[in-house]
Amino acid sequence: PSLPSSLNEKVTIWDAISDLAFLESGEGDEVQEYRYAPQSEYEKKLRGHANLLYNHKATKHSPLSLKRLRMIPPNAGKEVLPKEHLTKSIYSGTWTRMKKDDISVTITTRFDTPSSGKFTHPFLNRAITVREAARIQSFPDEFIFIGSKSSQMRQVGNAVPPLLASAIARVIKNDIMEGNTDE
């Protein structure tokens, strides 16, 4: 059995989240109407037939976190922070903005915290929302995450991205149908 070859297509951060409401720290609701039309084929695919948007609520960051975030321009990270604003975080990419025209790093279960990795919105002063992380992971908008915010983040961060799972399942199915069941 072999995995399918690469399509040489990349989905950027902006391809995944550009149609979602631009929220500031603490804004948003668990259920809301879409504000913008899909801007990419990927967004159209993930929006599907959903009429409402779920799980798009921004973390309310502390005043100190917001002060740090305001100092970090697009495409930059903690390297621009004054020494007194550097933290002792052990994670690489801490206090680093996602690059809107690049692919994402791996989404973990702590994507709501700028000090946990490269999970800061490309230009807004906040970490990404559960829905933004879900979009990056390829979850359709009709998939609703329930429970507390930390539970929702675990569900997204611990998941195998649905489009990856689908590609793997197709290969397994094709191999079984063709009798390629080498042990």
N, CA, C and O of each residue as an XYZ file, in Angstrom:
732
protein
N       0.829     -1.199      0.000
C       0.000      0.000      0.000
C       0.866      1.254      0.000
O       1.936      1.287      0.609
N       0.398      2.260     -0.677
C       1.138      3.518     -0.695
C       0.168      4.685     -0.590
O      -0.977      4.608     -1.033
N       0.648      5.752     -0.002
C      -0.172      6.952      0.125
C      -0.235      7.668     -1.213
O       0.672      7.521     -2.032
N      -1.281      8.437     -1.449
C      -1.371      9.168     -2.716
C      -0.256     10.197     -2.821
O       0.238     10.704     -1.814
N       0.129     10.495     -4.046
C       1.166     11.507     -4.227
C       0.592     12.889     -3.930
O      -0.619     13.103     -3.982
N       1.477     13.805     -3.622
C       1.073     15.168     -3.281
C       0.408     15.845     -4.467
O       0.808     15.645     -5.614
N      -0.597     16.636     -4.186
C      -1.260     17.402     -5.241
C      -0.539     18.717     -5.501
O      -0.910     19.469     -6.402
N       0.491     18.991     -4.709
C       1.232     20.249     -4.799
C       0.314     21.457     -4.644
O       0.563     22.517     -5.220
N      -0.728     21.289     -3.877
C      -1.629     22.392     -3.571
C      -1.496     22.678     -2.087
O      -1.490     21.763     -1.264
N      -1.392     23.936     -1.758
C      -1.357     24.252     -0.340
C      -2.536     25.156     -0.015
O      -2.937     25.999     -0.817
N      -3.070     24.963      1.159
C      -4.131     25.821      1.662
C      -3.477     26.732      2.685
O      -2.945     26.273      3.695
N      -3.522     28.021      2.414
C      -2.903     28.977      3.328
C      -3.848     29.290      4.486
O      -5.034     28.960      4.456
N      -3.293     29.928      5.493
C      -4.106     30.396      6.620
C      -5.253     31.246      6.083
O      -6.403     31.078      6.490
N      -4.936     32.155      5.171
C      -5.955     33.079      4.654
C      -6.998     32.359      3.819
O      -8.168     32.741      3.838
N      -6.600     31.317      3.082
C      -7.567     30.502      2.341
C      -8.593     29.881      3.289
O      -9.744     29.656      2.913
N      -8.165     29.611      4.510
C      -9.022     28.920      5.477
C      -9.900     29.850      6.305
O     -11.011     29.470      6.674
N      -9.426     31.074      6.611
C     -10.157     31.885      7.603
C     -10.564     33.280      7.142
O     -11.139     34.029      7.932
N     -10.292     33.653      5.905
C     -10.520     35.050      5.491
C     -11.984     35.472      5.502
O     -12.277     36.666      5.554
N     -12.904     34.518      5.454
C     -14.328     34.891      5.444
C     -14.950     34.940      6.838
O     -16.136     35.240      6.976
N     -14.166     34.651      7.861
C     -14.697     34.678      9.226
C     -14.614     36.092      9.796
O     -13.715     36.860      9.451
N     -15.558     36.425     10.670
C     -15.621     37.768     11.258
C     -14.294     38.138     11.912
O     -13.659     37.306     12.561
N     -13.886     39.382     11.738
C     -12.656     39.893     12.344
C     -12.971     40.283     13.781
O     -13.536     41.348     14.030
N     -12.609     39.432     14.716
C     -12.914     39.644     16.127
C     -11.699     40.172     16.867
O     -10.563     39.802     16.570
N     -11.950     41.027     17.819
C     -10.897     41.464     18.733
C     -10.926     40.557     19.964
O     -11.837     39.743     20.112
N      -9.950     40.692     20.831
C      -9.868     39.911     22.060
C     -11.193     39.963     22.820
O     -11.713     41.043     23.103
N     -11.734     38.787     23.150
C     -12.967     38.696     23.927
C     -14.257     38.808     23.135
O     -15.334     38.614     23.699
N     -14.183     39.113     21.851
C     -15.403     39.275     21.047
C     -15.861     37.943     20.451
O     -15.124     36.957     20.431
N     -17.107     37.952     19.965
C     -17.666     36.797     19.272
C     -18.661     36.047     20.133
O     -18.835     36.335     21.317
N     -19.312     35.075     19.508
C     -20.319     34.258     20.176
C     -20.164     32.812     19.742
O     -19.569     32.520     18.705
N     -20.707     31.915     20.549
C     -20.678     30.497     20.194
C     -21.509     30.226     18.945
O     -21.209     29.303     18.189
N     -22.555     31.028     18.723
C     -23.388     30.890     17.527
C     -23.604     32.280     16.951
O     -23.976     33.202     17.677
N     -23.372     32.439     15.652
C     -23.562     33.739     15.012
C     -23.817     33.550     13.521
O     -23.626     32.464     12.973
N     -24.242     34.610     12.891
C     -24.431     34.574     11.443
C     -23.099     34.867     10.759
O     -22.226     35.530     11.319
N     -22.968     34.363      9.550
C     -21.785     34.692      8.749
C     -21.862     36.170      8.370
O     -22.937     36.683      8.056
N     -20.724     36.843      8.400
C     -20.685     38.255      7.998
C     -20.202     38.439      6.569
O     -20.527     39.435      5.923
N     -19.423     37.479      6.074
C     -18.806     37.622      4.755
C     -19.030     36.364      3.927
O     -19.193     35.271      4.467
N     -19.033     36.534      2.623
C     -19.120     35.392      1.707
C     -17.775     34.664      1.687
O     -16.743     35.271      1.975
N     -17.773     33.373      1.352
C     -16.501     32.651      1.233
C     -15.603     33.319      0.192
O     -16.076     33.769     -0.852
N     -14.309     33.379      0.487
C     -13.343     34.037     -0.395
C     -12.484     33.043     -1.177
O     -11.799     33.431     -2.123
N     -12.512     31.777     -0.794
C     -11.682     30.772     -1.471
C     -12.509     29.507     -1.689
O     -13.558     29.321     -1.072
N     -12.023     28.650     -2.567
C     -12.698     27.367     -2.800
C     -12.703     26.527     -1.527
O     -13.676     25.831     -1.237
N     -11.616     26.596     -0.775
C     -11.522     25.849      0.485
C     -12.610     26.306      1.454
O     -13.274     25.477      2.076
N     -12.796     27.621      1.585
C     -13.846     28.135      2.470
C     -15.230     27.704      1.988
O     -16.083     27.346      2.800
N     -15.458     27.735      0.678
C     -16.752     27.289      0.134
C     -16.996     25.826      0.483
O     -18.094     25.445      0.888
N     -15.955     25.016      0.321
C     -16.076     23.583      0.610
C     -16.394     23.355      2.086
O     -17.281     22.564      2.409
N     -15.683     24.036      2.984
C     -15.891     23.802      4.411
C     -17.178     24.427      4.924
O     -17.775     23.917      5.872
N     -17.607     25.502      4.326
C     -18.869     26.110      4.749
C     -20.031     25.203      4.358
O     -20.995     25.067      5.113
N     -19.944     24.588      3.190
C     -20.995     23.666      2.764
C     -22.364     24.312      2.804
O     -22.568     25.386      2.239
N     -23.303     23.657      3.471
C     -24.676     24.162      3.570
C     -24.959     24.782      4.934
O     -26.120     24.994      5.285
N     -23.920     25.073      5.702
C     -24.124     25.648      7.039
C     -24.784     27.024      6.927
O     -24.406     27.837      6.083
N     -25.757     27.269      7.773
C     -26.443     28.565      7.804
C     -25.940     29.462      8.919
O     -26.052     30.685      8.843
N     -25.381     28.845      9.960
C     -24.858     29.597     11.098
C     -23.420     29.176     11.353
O     -23.003     28.072     11.004
N     -22.679     30.076     11.967
C     -21.277     29.833     12.307
C     -21.182     29.553     13.803
O     -21.708     30.311     14.618
N     -20.515     28.474     14.153
C     -20.363     28.075     15.551
C     -18.906     28.176     15.979
O     -17.993     28.096     15.156
N     -18.705     28.352     17.280
C     -17.376     28.276     17.905
C     -16.403     29.362     17.454
O     -15.193     29.137     17.444
N     -16.911     30.526     17.085
C     -16.027     31.628     16.672
C     -16.082     32.729     17.735
O     -16.705     33.774     17.550
N     -15.412     32.454     18.844
C     -15.375     33.384     19.972
C     -13.916     33.540     20.389
O     -13.245     32.559     20.712
N     -13.434     34.776     20.380
C     -12.019     35.035     20.672
C     -11.744     35.009     22.174
O     -12.558     35.457     22.980
N     -10.595     34.480     22.521
C     -10.138     34.503     23.910
C      -9.988     35.944     24.377
O      -9.568     36.816     23.616
N     -10.334     36.179     25.626
C     -10.113     37.506     26.220
C      -8.724     37.483     26.849
O      -8.509     36.847     27.881
N      -7.793     38.177     26.219
C      -6.410     38.194     26.695
C      -6.212     39.256     27.771
O      -6.961     40.230     27.842
N      -5.214     39.059     28.591
C      -4.898     40.012     29.663
C      -4.364     41.312     29.056
O      -3.898     41.320     27.916
N      -4.431     42.408     29.813
C      -3.862     43.672     29.318
C      -2.383     43.537     28.930
O      -1.954     44.127     27.938
N      -1.602     42.769     29.698
C      -0.184     42.596     29.369
C      -0.020     41.822     28.054
O       0.823     42.172     27.228
N      -0.816     40.784     27.866
C      -0.755     40.028     26.605
C      -1.117     40.918     25.425
O      -0.457     40.878     24.387
N      -2.165     41.723     25.582
C      -2.570     42.631     24.498
C      -1.474     43.645     24.196
O      -1.248     43.992     23.036
N      -0.801     44.116     25.225
C       0.304     45.067     25.018
C       1.400     44.409     24.173
O       1.922     45.023     23.242
N       1.745     43.161     24.498
C       2.758     42.437     23.721
C       2.288     42.231     22.280
O       3.040     42.467     21.335
N       1.038     41.790     22.122
C       0.524     41.504     20.779
C       0.531     42.748     19.896
O       0.805     42.657     18.700
N       0.233     43.900     20.475
C       0.232     45.148     19.693
C       1.626     45.506     19.180
O       1.754     46.241     18.201
N       2.657     44.998     19.826
C       4.040     45.282     19.413
C       4.504     44.383     18.267
O       5.536     44.648     17.650
N       3.751     43.329     17.985
C       4.189     42.345     16.990
C       3.466     42.590     15.669
O       2.257     42.375     15.577
N       4.195     43.039     14.644
C       3.560     43.286     13.338
C       3.304     41.973     12.595
O       3.798     40.925     13.011
N       2.538     42.017     11.503
C       2.346     40.814     10.690
C       3.687     40.197     10.289
O       4.675     40.903     10.086
N       3.701     38.874     10.180
C       4.878     38.094      9.775
C       6.034     38.180     10.757
O       7.180     37.942     10.376
N       5.761     38.511     12.005
C       6.836     38.627     12.996
C       6.442     37.889     14.269
O       5.339     37.358     14.402
N       7.388     37.882     15.195
C       7.163     37.201     16.464
C       7.904     37.869     17.590
O       8.179     39.068     17.552
N       8.227     37.073     18.604
C       8.813     37.611     19.828
C      10.154     38.304     19.611
O      10.611     39.051     20.476
N      10.784     38.064     18.468
C      12.085     38.702     18.207
C      11.982     40.224     18.176
O      12.994     40.910     18.325
N      10.778     40.763     17.986
C      10.611     42.223     17.954
C      10.250     42.792     19.326
O      10.200     44.010     19.502
N       9.999     41.918     20.290
C       9.608     42.393     21.619
C      10.817     42.917     22.386
O      11.909     42.357     22.286
N      10.627     43.988     23.151
C      11.697     44.445     24.036
C      12.015     43.346     25.058
O      11.155     42.530     25.389
N      13.229     43.337     25.543
C      13.697     42.303     26.461
C      12.751     42.100     27.648
O      12.514     40.970     28.076
N      12.215     43.203     28.173
C      11.347     43.093     29.358
C      10.007     42.405     29.058
O       9.266     42.067     29.981
N       9.698     42.198     27.777
C       8.444     41.527     27.413
C       8.643     40.078     26.972
O       7.678     39.394     26.630
N       9.880     39.613     26.980
C      10.122     38.213     26.633
C       9.701     37.331     27.802
O       9.918     37.676     28.964
N       9.100     36.193     27.482
C       8.638     35.278     28.523
C       9.553     34.062     28.570
O      10.419     33.886     27.713
N       9.349     33.231     29.577
C      10.190     32.049     29.744
C       9.569     30.813     29.104
O       9.931     29.690     29.455
N       8.660     31.000     28.191
C       7.971     29.874     27.561
C       8.969     28.953     26.868
O       9.931     29.405     26.247
N       8.718     27.659     26.989
C       9.609     26.664     26.383
C       9.210     26.320     24.952
O       9.945     25.614     24.261
N       8.064     26.806     24.499
C       7.559     26.447     23.177
C       8.207     27.296     22.083
O       8.376     28.506     22.235
N       8.565     26.641     20.980
C       9.092     27.413     19.855
C       7.927     28.134     19.184
O       6.800     27.637     19.190
N       8.186     29.264     18.627
C       7.141     30.008     17.942
C       6.251     30.819     18.857
O       5.274     31.411     18.399
N       6.569     30.860     20.151
C       5.719     31.622     21.061
C       5.678     33.074     20.640
O       6.651     33.619     20.117
N       4.536     33.687     20.879
C       4.329     35.099     20.554
C       4.678     35.374     19.089
O       5.280     36.398     18.767
N       4.296     34.454     18.214
C       4.560     34.607     16.785
C       3.241     34.586     16.022
O       2.379     33.742     16.269
N       3.101     35.514     15.106
C       1.889     35.568     14.281
C       1.938     34.501     13.191
O       2.996     34.192     12.643
N       0.777     33.954     12.895
C       0.671     33.063     11.744
C       0.844     33.929     10.495
O       0.420     35.084     10.472
N       1.459     33.374      9.476
C       1.629     34.113      8.219
C       0.446     33.793      7.320
O       0.218     32.636      6.969
N      -0.305     34.825      6.949
C      -1.566     34.581      6.234
C      -1.378     33.889      4.897
O      -2.279     33.183      4.445
N      -0.239     34.068      4.253
C      -0.006     33.452      2.950
C       0.831     32.181      3.039
O       1.414     31.743      2.047
N       0.886     31.597      4.224
C       1.658     30.377      4.435
C       0.731     29.303      5.008
O      -0.404     29.587      5.390
N       1.227     28.080      5.059
C       0.459     27.009      5.685
C       0.638     27.100      7.201
O       1.524     27.800      7.692
N      -0.192     26.401      7.913
C      -0.165     26.445      9.370
C       0.844     25.465      9.950
O       1.182     24.451      9.339
N       1.311     25.798     11.142
C       2.020     24.816     11.949
C       0.967     23.839     12.471
O      -0.229     24.063     12.287
N       1.397     22.775     13.110
C       0.467     21.828     13.711
C      -0.378     22.525     14.770
O       0.145     23.237     15.627
N      -1.676     22.315     14.702
C      -2.582     22.873     15.702
C      -2.547     21.955     16.924
O      -2.788     20.754     16.807
N      -2.248     22.517     18.086
C      -2.220     21.753     19.331
C      -3.452     22.100     20.164
O      -4.341     22.814     19.703
N      -3.496     21.599     21.369
C      -4.666     21.830     22.225
C      -4.633     23.164     22.956
O      -5.598     23.495     23.646
N      -3.569     23.938     22.834
C      -3.465     25.226     23.538
C      -3.348     26.395     22.566
O      -2.607     27.343     22.822
N      -4.060     26.333     21.477
C      -3.942     27.363     20.445
C      -4.555     28.699     20.834
O      -4.448     29.662     20.074
N      -5.194     28.786     21.995
C      -5.794     30.054     22.434
C      -4.809     30.926     23.200
O      -5.167     32.007     23.668
N      -3.577     30.462     23.327
C      -2.588     31.155     24.142
C      -1.374     31.525     23.294
O      -0.662     30.632     22.833
N      -1.118     32.815     23.075
C       0.032     33.215     22.248
C       1.371     32.678     22.754
O       2.308     32.515     21.972
N       1.469     32.403     24.061
C       2.729     31.902     24.603
C       2.888     30.393     24.417
O       3.888     29.826     24.857
N       1.924     29.732     23.774
C       1.995     28.279     23.570
C       2.462     27.879     22.177
O       2.614     26.689     21.902
N       2.689     28.831     21.305
C       3.130     28.483     19.957
C       2.717     29.531     18.951
O       2.317     30.640     19.306
N       2.820     29.163     17.699
C       2.550     30.096     16.590
C       1.057     30.095     16.257
O       0.644     29.645     15.189
N       0.251     30.614     17.206
C      -1.199     30.582     17.070
C      -1.822     31.968     17.135
O      -3.027     32.091     17.352
N      -1.026     33.008     16.951
C      -1.566     34.363     16.972
C      -2.075     34.715     15.581
O      -1.415     34.450     14.576
N      -3.259     35.318     15.543
C      -3.893     35.715     14.276
C      -2.897     36.518     13.437
O      -2.075     37.246     13.994
N      -2.957     36.396     12.101
C      -1.997     37.107     11.247
C      -1.914     38.615     11.476
O      -0.837     39.190     11.323
N      -3.019     39.274     11.837
C      -2.923     40.723     12.072
C      -3.794     41.241     13.210
O      -3.621     42.385     13.629
N      -4.714     40.447     13.719
C      -5.507     40.877     14.875
C      -4.755     40.534     16.159
O      -3.968     39.588     16.190
N      -4.999     41.295     17.200
C      -4.258     41.112     18.451
C      -4.945     40.094     19.354
O      -5.508     40.425     20.398
N      -4.873     38.846     18.910
C      -5.466     37.738     19.659
C      -5.002     36.415     19.064
O      -4.488     36.355     17.947
N      -5.202     35.354     19.848
C      -4.964     34.001     19.342
C      -6.143     33.588     18.461
O      -7.197     34.223     18.491
N      -5.963     32.539     17.691
C      -7.043     32.067     16.826
C      -8.179     31.461     17.657
O      -7.976     31.006     18.783
N      -9.376     31.468     17.067
C     -10.561     30.917     17.723
C     -10.666     29.410     17.453
O      -9.940     28.860     16.625
N     -11.580     28.767     18.165
C     -11.838     27.344     17.923
C     -12.239     27.128     16.460
O     -11.754     26.191     15.826
N     -13.110     27.974     15.920
C     -13.543     27.790     14.527
C     -12.392     28.017     13.558
O     -12.264     27.280     12.581
N     -11.548     29.023     13.804
C     -10.400     29.247     12.914
C      -9.472     28.038     12.938
O      -8.995     27.603     11.890
N      -9.213     27.492     14.125
C      -8.370     26.299     14.230
C      -9.029     25.117     13.526
O      -8.357     24.342     12.846
N     -10.345     24.978     13.691
C     -11.072     23.883     13.043
C     -11.001     24.008     11.524
O     -10.820     23.008     10.830
N     -11.140     25.213     11.008
C     -11.033     25.433      9.561
C      -9.642     25.036      9.077
O      -9.502     24.356      8.060
N      -8.619     25.461      9.807
C      -7.241     25.128      9.426
C      -7.057     23.610      9.419
O      -6.331     23.075      8.582
N      -7.715     22.918     10.352
C      -7.635     21.457     10.451
C      -8.537     20.753      9.433
O      -8.504     19.526      9.338
N      -9.324     21.486      8.687
C     -10.219     20.996      7.623
C     -11.560     20.467      8.121
O     -12.204     19.678      7.429
N     -11.990     20.886      9.310
C     -13.330     20.527      9.778
C     -14.370     21.361      9.049
O     -14.213     22.577      8.941
N     -15.435     20.731      8.542
C     -16.512     21.510      7.926
C     -17.225     22.352      8.982
O     -17.260     21.983     10.156
N     -17.788     23.474      8.565
C     -18.482     24.367      9.496
C     -19.707     23.719     10.118
O     -20.166     24.165     11.170
N     -20.247     22.685      9.499
C     -21.403     21.992     10.068
C     -21.020     21.155     11.282
O     -21.890     20.688     12.017
N     -19.721     20.965     11.494
C     -19.234     20.227     12.661
C     -19.168     21.201     13.830
O     -18.415     22.175     13.789
N     -19.949     20.943     14.865
C     -20.032     21.846     16.015
C     -19.301     21.219     17.192
O     -19.546     20.064     17.540
N     -18.417     21.970     17.795
C     -17.677     21.508     18.966
C     -18.457     21.913     20.211
O     -18.861     23.067     20.352
N     -18.664     20.957     21.110
C     -19.453     21.238     22.311
C     -18.585     21.095     23.554
O     -17.469     20.578     23.496
N     -19.119     21.562     24.677
C     -18.394     21.483     25.937
C     -17.718     22.799     26.252
O     -17.962     23.813     25.597
N     -16.868     22.772     27.260
C     -16.130     23.970     27.668
C     -15.151     24.357     26.566
O     -14.897     23.580     25.646
N     -14.612     25.554     26.670
C     -13.640     25.997     25.665
C     -12.429     25.069     25.641
O     -11.931     24.734     24.566
N     -11.941     24.644     26.830
C     -10.784     23.746     26.807
C     -11.125     22.402     26.183
O     -10.283     21.790     25.527
N     -12.353     21.938     26.383
C     -12.792     20.700     25.744
C     -12.837     20.871     24.223
O     -12.391     19.991     23.486
N     -13.365     21.983     23.760
C     -13.411     22.252     22.320
C     -12.000     22.294     21.736
O     -11.756     21.756     20.656
N     -11.074     22.934     22.450
C      -9.694     23.020     21.948
C      -9.046     21.642     21.898
O      -8.295     21.344     20.969
N      -9.331     20.795     22.892
C      -8.809     19.421     22.869
C      -9.368     18.655     21.672
O      -8.642     17.924     20.999
N     -10.665     18.831     21.413
C     -11.293     18.131     20.289
C     -10.621     18.508     18.967
O     -10.372     17.644     18.127
N     -10.331     19.782     18.786
C      -9.689     20.241     17.543
C      -8.216     19.848     17.519
O      -7.734     19.293     16.532
N      -7.503     20.134     18.604
C      -6.058     19.922     18.637
C      -5.630     18.470     18.619
O      -4.550     18.153     18.120
N      -6.459     17.573     19.157
C      -6.108     16.151     19.183
C      -6.627     15.381     17.968
O      -6.358     14.188     17.830
N      -7.358     16.047     17.102
C      -7.997     15.367     15.970
C      -7.037     15.128     14.808
O      -6.088     15.881     14.588
N      -7.315     14.064     14.081
C      -6.701     13.888     12.767
C      -7.518     14.772     11.825
O      -8.741     14.644     11.781
N      -6.876     15.661     11.073
C      -7.642     16.517     10.159
C      -8.535     15.677      9.240
O      -8.057     14.726      8.620
N      -9.824     16.017      9.146
C     -10.754     15.210      8.351
C     -10.319     14.956      6.910
O     -10.501     13.848      6.407
N      -9.751     15.955      6.235
C      -9.333     15.720      4.848
C      -8.160     14.747      4.773
O      -8.049     13.994      3.806
N      -7.283     14.749      5.781
C      -6.194     13.770      5.837
C      -6.764     12.380      6.098
O      -6.384     11.419      5.429
N      -7.668     12.268      7.058
C      -8.292     10.975      7.360
C      -8.998     10.417      6.126
O      -8.929      9.218      5.857
N      -9.667     11.278      5.385
C     -10.373     10.859      4.171
C      -9.399     10.331      3.122
O      -9.667      9.314      2.482
N      -8.280     11.010      2.945
C      -7.283     10.572      1.956
C      -6.697      9.215      2.341
O      -6.510      8.352      1.483
N      -6.410      9.029      3.616
C      -5.868      7.745      4.076
C      -6.907      6.641      3.897
O      -6.580      5.542      3.449
N      -8.158      6.936      4.246
C      -9.228      5.938      4.103
C      -9.416      5.530      2.644
O      -9.650      4.357      2.353
N      -9.315      6.487      1.730
C      -9.452      6.167      0.294
C      -8.363      5.192     -0.157
O      -8.636      4.249     -0.900
N      -7.130      5.423      0.296
C      -6.026      4.535     -0.086
C      -6.262      3.135      0.471
O      -6.077      2.143     -0.234
N      -6.667      3.058      1.723
C      -6.928      1.745      2.331
C      -8.057      1.039      1.586
O      -7.950     -0.147      1.271
N      -9.126      1.757      1.307
C     -10.265      1.174      0.577
C      -9.825      0.681     -0.801
O     -10.164     -0.433     -1.200
N      -9.073      1.507     -1.526
C      -8.608      1.112     -2.865
C      -7.724     -0.121     -2.802
O      -7.839     -1.013     -3.643
N      -6.836     -0.178     -1.806
C      -5.961     -1.342     -1.675
C      -6.763     -2.603     -1.367
O      -6.458     -3.675     -1.889
N      -7.776     -2.481     -0.531
C      -8.617     -3.641     -0.210
C      -9.392     -4.079     -1.446
O      -9.470     -5.270     -1.746
N      -9.965     -3.115     -2.164
C     -10.757     -3.434     -3.361
C      -9.890     -4.076     -4.451
O     -10.370     -4.907     -5.221
N      -8.613     -3.684     -4.508
C      -7.705     -4.229     -5.523
C      -6.980     -5.478     -5.032
O      -6.190     -6.070     -5.767
N      -7.248     -5.877     -3.794
C      -6.605     -7.072     -3.252
C      -5.180     -6.862     -2.804
O      -4.447     -7.836     -2.637
N      -4.757     -5.621     -2.602
C      -3.394     -5.323     -2.141
C      -3.359     -5.324     -0.618
O      -3.276     -4.269      0.009
N      -3.420     -6.481     -0.046
C      -3.432     -6.560      1.419
C      -2.166     -7.232      1.922
O      -2.229     -8.147      2.744
N      -1.016     -6.782      1.434
C       0.266     -7.326      1.891
C       0.353     -7.185      3.402
O      -0.074     -6.187      3.981
N       0.912     -8.203      4.015
C       1.026     -8.138      5.475
C       2.349     -7.605      5.885
O       2.620     -7.480      7.080
